[in-house]
Amino acid sequence: MEKTLYFWKWKERKLLKTVDLGSDGLIPLEVRFLHDPTKAHGFVGAALSSSIIHYYLDEKTNDWKHHKIIQVEPKEVTGWVLPSVPGLITDILVSLDDRFLYFSNWLQGDLRQYDISDPFNPKLVGQVYIGGVIQGQVKPVVGESPSLPKVKDTELRGGPQMIQLSLDGKRLYVTTSLLSSWDQQFYPQMYKEGGLLLIIDVDNEKGGLKINQDFLIDLSKEPWGPVLGHEVRYPGGDCSSDIWI
């Protein structure tokens, strides 16, 4: 099972260092550096262990170091295939001004916003639920199931998956499909009816997330039948690609 981070000097195709993330970094899917080129800090979203790993270049030793800064704890449930539901972090990104880190918990169903002004000590400042498996017959052992609002009279299906932030940091776009085989297993309704694309309105000053009730792309209504949307991109570049025309 993959838990290794690789640092390459890309132009020379030279491997500089490998870092074993251990049990805190199982299946590291997404890697994001800060945008400021003078700051050697970045973050890895480890899907299976549901954790965020902070890595940075230690100026004193000139060596890359890492440590876990966020852990999404599994939620105990009844009526599911396992006794608890992990977060399953499937995507992360950093805002263009390097103030906020966002990530999606595909199985638990929430999106999170952290203030990373101090990358060693992130603070949760925004959270919103748009889906998740803890619904219906799957019930939490402690507390209530998250309430899921409708958008444009449509019941939300699936969980928050790939995300993309507008360049001004005010709109977070989110899709609900991961892989068709996983969709079929965990979200059979979405697999049958198609995925969704939503906007989450962002308070990019004090922090905060809210579902935009005026925007919804329902992929059940495509001309050739329902489809499962995955990635979100801006034509002229976005916060995770750092490519502008």
C-alpha positions as CSV (number, residue, x, y, z in Angstrom):
1,M,0.0,0.0,0.0
2,E,1.5,3.3,-1.1
3,K,2.6,5.7,1.6
4,T,5.7,7.4,0.1
5,L,6.3,10.9,-1.0
6,Y,8.9,11.5,-3.8
7,F,10.9,14.7,-4.4
8,W,12.3,15.1,-7.9
9,K,14.5,17.6,-9.6
10,W,12.3,17.5,-12.6
11,K,14.4,19.1,-15.3
12,E,17.3,16.6,-14.6
13,R,14.9,13.7,-13.9
14,K,16.8,13.3,-10.6
15,L,15.2,11.8,-7.5
16,L,16.2,13.9,-4.6
17,K,14.5,12.3,-1.7
18,T,11.8,9.7,-0.7
19,V,9.8,10.2,2.5
20,D,7.9,7.4,4.2
21,L,4.7,8.9,5.5
22,G,3.9,5.9,7.7
23,S,0.5,4.9,8.9
24,D,-0.6,8.6,8.9
25,G,-0.1,8.9,5.2
26,L,-1.8,5.9,3.6
27,I,-2.6,6.4,-0.1
28,P,-1.3,10.0,-0.6
29,L,-3.5,11.3,-3.5
30,E,-3.1,15.0,-3.8
31,V,0.0,17.2,-3.2
32,R,-0.2,21.0,-3.0
33,F,2.6,23.5,-2.4
34,L,2.0,27.1,-1.2
35,H,1.9,29.4,-4.2
36,D,4.5,31.8,-2.7
37,P,7.7,30.6,-4.3
38,T,9.8,31.9,-1.4
39,K,8.0,29.5,1.0
40,A,9.0,25.8,0.9
41,H,5.8,24.4,2.4
42,G,3.2,22.0,1.1
43,F,0.5,19.6,2.1
44,V,-0.5,16.0,1.2
45,G,-4.0,14.6,1.5
46,A,-3.8,10.9,2.5
47,A,-7.0,9.3,1.4
48,L,-7.2,6.1,3.3
49,S,-5.8,7.4,6.6
50,S,-8.0,10.5,6.3
51,S,-5.2,12.8,7.3
52,I,-3.3,15.9,6.0
53,I,0.5,15.8,6.1
54,H,2.4,19.1,6.2
55,Y,5.9,19.0,4.6
56,Y,8.5,21.7,4.5
57,L,12.2,22.5,3.9
58,D,14.0,23.0,7.2
59,E,16.3,25.9,6.5
60,K,18.7,24.9,9.3
61,T,19.4,21.4,8.0
62,N,18.4,21.9,4.4
63,D,16.3,18.7,4.6
64,W,12.6,18.0,3.9
65,K,10.6,17.3,7.0
66,H,7.0,16.3,7.5
67,H,4.3,15.8,10.2
68,K,0.6,15.2,10.5
69,I,-1.4,18.3,11.2
70,I,-5.0,17.2,10.6
71,Q,-6.8,13.9,11.3
72,V,-10.4,13.2,10.3
73,E,-11.6,10.6,12.8
74,P,-13.8,7.7,11.6
75,K,-17.4,7.9,12.7
76,E,-19.0,4.9,14.4
77,V,-22.2,3.8,12.6
78,T,-24.7,1.0,12.4
79,G,-26.2,-0.4,9.2
80,W,-23.0,-0.1,7.1
81,V,-20.6,-2.6,5.8
82,L,-18.0,-1.6,8.4
83,P,-18.5,-0.5,12.0
84,S,-17.1,3.0,11.2
85,V,-17.0,5.4,8.2
86,P,-13.7,7.1,7.4
87,G,-13.5,10.6,6.0
88,L,-11.7,9.4,2.8
89,I,-10.0,12.6,1.7
90,T,-10.1,12.6,-2.1
91,D,-9.0,16.1,-3.0
92,I,-7.3,19.1,-1.4
93,L,-6.3,22.6,-2.6
94,V,-4.7,25.8,-1.3
95,S,-6.2,29.2,-2.0
96,L,-4.3,31.5,-4.3
97,D,-3.3,33.8,-1.4
98,D,-2.1,30.8,0.7
99,R,-4.5,31.6,3.5
100,F,-6.8,28.6,3.3
101,L,-6.6,24.9,2.8
102,Y,-9.7,23.1,1.6
103,F,-10.4,19.4,1.4
104,S,-13.3,16.9,0.8
105,N,-14.3,13.9,2.9
106,W,-16.0,11.8,0.2
107,L,-17.6,9.2,2.5
108,Q,-18.4,11.3,5.6
109,G,-19.9,13.9,3.2
110,D,-18.3,17.2,4.3
111,L,-16.1,19.9,2.9
112,R,-13.7,21.7,5.2
113,Q,-11.8,25.0,5.2
114,Y,-8.7,25.6,7.4
115,D,-6.8,28.7,8.1
116,I,-3.2,27.9,7.3
117,S,-1.6,31.3,8.0
118,D,0.5,29.2,10.3
119,P,1.1,26.0,8.3
120,F,2.2,24.2,11.5
121,N,-1.1,24.9,13.3
122,P,-4.1,24.9,11.0
123,K,-7.5,26.1,12.3
124,L,-10.9,24.8,11.2
125,V,-12.9,27.9,10.1
126,G,-15.5,26.4,7.7
127,Q,-17.4,23.1,7.2
128,V,-20.5,22.1,5.2
129,Y,-22.2,18.8,4.5
130,I,-23.4,18.1,0.9
131,G,-23.7,14.3,1.0
132,G,-22.1,11.2,2.5
133,V,-23.0,7.6,3.3
134,I,-24.3,8.4,6.8
135,Q,-27.9,8.6,5.7
136,G,-31.0,6.4,5.7
137,Q,-30.3,3.1,7.3
138,V,-26.7,4.0,8.0
139,K,-26.9,5.9,11.3
140,P,-24.2,7.4,13.6
141,V,-23.8,5.8,17.0
142,V,-23.4,9.2,18.5
143,G,-25.4,12.2,17.3
144,E,-27.7,12.7,14.4
145,S,-27.2,12.2,10.7
146,P,-26.1,15.4,8.9
147,S,-29.1,17.2,7.4
148,L,-28.8,17.5,3.6
149,P,-30.5,20.5,1.9
150,K,-32.0,20.3,-1.5
151,V,-30.6,22.6,-4.3
152,K,-33.1,23.7,-6.9
153,D,-35.5,21.1,-5.6
154,T,-33.0,18.4,-6.2
155,E,-31.9,15.9,-3.5
156,L,-28.1,15.8,-3.3
157,R,-26.5,12.5,-4.1
158,G,-23.0,11.2,-3.6
159,G,-20.3,13.0,-1.6
160,P,-18.0,16.0,-2.1
161,Q,-15.1,14.8,-4.3
162,M,-13.0,16.9,-6.7
163,I,-12.9,20.6,-5.8
164,Q,-11.7,23.8,-7.5
165,L,-11.6,27.3,-6.1
166,S,-12.2,30.5,-8.1
167,L,-9.2,32.8,-8.4
168,D,-10.8,35.4,-6.1
169,G,-11.3,32.7,-3.5
170,K,-15.1,33.2,-3.2
171,R,-16.5,30.2,-5.0
172,L,-15.6,26.5,-4.4
173,Y,-16.8,24.2,-7.1
174,V,-17.4,20.6,-6.2
175,T,-18.3,17.4,-8.0
176,T,-19.7,14.2,-6.4
177,S,-18.2,11.3,-8.4
178,L,-14.9,9.5,-7.6
179,L,-14.7,6.3,-9.7
180,S,-17.6,4.6,-11.4
181,S,-16.8,1.3,-9.6
182,W,-16.6,3.1,-6.2
183,D,-19.7,5.2,-7.0
184,Q,-21.6,2.0,-7.7
185,Q,-20.6,0.5,-4.4
186,F,-21.0,3.4,-2.1
187,Y,-23.5,5.7,-3.8
188,P,-25.7,3.4,-6.0
189,Q,-28.3,6.1,-6.5
190,M,-25.8,8.6,-7.9
191,Y,-24.3,5.8,-10.1
192,K,-27.7,5.2,-11.6
193,E,-28.9,8.8,-11.8
194,G,-25.6,10.7,-12.5
195,G,-23.4,13.1,-10.6
196,L,-23.7,16.7,-9.6
197,L,-21.7,20.0,-9.8
198,L,-22.3,22.5,-7.1
199,I,-20.9,25.8,-5.9
200,I,-20.0,26.4,-2.2
201,D,-19.9,30.1,-1.3
202,V,-16.8,30.9,0.6
203,D,-16.2,33.6,3.3
204,N,-12.5,34.2,2.4
205,E,-12.0,36.8,5.1
206,K,-13.2,35.2,8.4
207,G,-13.9,31.7,7.1
208,G,-17.1,29.9,6.4
209,L,-18.8,27.7,3.8
210,K,-22.4,27.7,2.5
211,I,-24.1,25.9,-0.4
212,N,-25.1,28.2,-3.2
213,Q,-28.8,27.6,-3.7
214,D,-28.9,29.2,-7.2
215,F,-26.4,27.0,-9.0
216,L,-26.7,23.3,-9.8
217,I,-25.5,21.2,-12.8
218,D,-27.5,17.9,-12.7
219,L,-25.7,15.4,-14.9
220,S,-28.7,13.1,-14.9
221,K,-30.0,15.3,-17.7
222,E,-27.3,14.9,-20.3
223,P,-28.4,14.1,-23.9
224,W,-27.0,10.5,-23.9
225,G,-28.1,9.7,-20.4
226,P,-26.7,10.2,-16.9
227,V,-22.9,10.7,-16.5
228,L,-20.5,10.9,-13.6
229,G,-18.6,14.2,-13.6
230,H,-15.1,14.1,-12.0
231,E,-12.7,17.1,-12.4
232,V,-13.3,20.8,-12.3
233,R,-11.0,23.2,-14.3
234,Y,-11.0,26.8,-15.3
235,P,-10.0,27.5,-19.0
236,G,-7.4,30.0,-18.1
237,G,-5.8,28.4,-15.1
238,D,-6.9,27.7,-11.5
239,C,-5.6,27.5,-8.0
240,S,-4.4,23.9,-8.2
241,S,-2.8,24.0,-11.7
242,D,-1.0,27.3,-11.4
243,I,-1.2,27.7,-15.2
244,W,-2.5,31.0,-16.7
245,I,-2.8,32.0,-20.3
